[in-house]
């Protein structure tokens, strides 16, 4: 049984959604760091920043969420973090790929309002 995550790194290139999810996770009692660029998120992890959860979008310019997860896995970053993918891409192949790259959960944006995203992400961490 896991424990309730305390800090989260949210990565999404959509600034409006990023702000909305950041507000929801703060409302769930978590410290939130939100970035629009996966490369910046990798820098934070490489510098030793620790998070109990990482929430990442898949489709982003420059670097996809999958490429971010590949780098995290290859470099053994964020070892203590529960990784959850948040995407509108809901094909089984995408979900399987995310899980093979270390994601514990996969939430389809269109099927979950922000408060549900918060509840479901925390549930992935606790189980």
Secondary structure in CASP SS format (residue, H / E / C, confidence):
PFRMAT SS
TARGET T0000
AUTHOR 0000-0000-0000
METHOD secondary structure of the structure
MODEL  1
X C 1.00
X C 1.00
X C 1.00
X C 1.00
X C 1.00
X C 1.00
X E 1.00
X E 1.00
X E 1.00
X E 1.00
X E 1.00
X C 1.00
X C 1.00
X C 1.00
X H 1.00
X H 1.00
X H 1.00
X H 1.00
X H 1.00
X H 1.00
X H 1.00
X H 1.00
X H 1.00
X H 1.00
X H 1.00
X H 1.00
X H 1.00
X C 1.00
X C 1.00
X C 1.00
X E 1.00
X E 1.00
X E 1.00
X E 1.00
X E 1.00
X C 1.00
X C 1.00
X H 1.00
X H 1.00
X H 1.00
X H 1.00
X H 1.00
X H 1.00
X H 1.00
X H 1.00
X H 1.00
X C 1.00
X C 1.00
X C 1.00
X C 1.00
X C 1.00
X C 1.00
X E 1.00
X E 1.00
X E 1.00
X E 1.00
X C 1.00
X C 1.00
X C 1.00
X C 1.00
X C 1.00
X C 1.00
X C 1.00
X C 1.00
X H 1.00
X H 1.00
X H 1.00
X H 1.00
X H 1.00
X H 1.00
X H 1.00
X H 1.00
X H 1.00
X H 1.00
X C 1.00
X C 1.00
X C 1.00
X C 1.00
X C 1.00
X C 1.00
X C 1.00
X E 1.00
X E 1.00
X E 1.00
X E 1.00
X E 1.00
X E 1.00
X C 1.00
X C 1.00
X C 1.00
X C 1.00
X H 1.00
X H 1.00
X H 1.00
X H 1.00
X H 1.00
X H 1.00
X H 1.00
X H 1.00
X H 1.00
X C 1.00
X C 1.00
X C 1.00
X C 1.00
X E 1.00
X E 1.00
X E 1.00
X E 1.00
X H 1.00
X H 1.00
X H 1.00
X C 1.00
X C 1.00
X H 1.00
X H 1.00
X H 1.00
X H 1.00
X H 1.00
X H 1.00
X H 1.00
X H 1.00
X H 1.00
X H 1.00
X H 1.00
X H 1.00
X H 1.00
X C 1.00
END
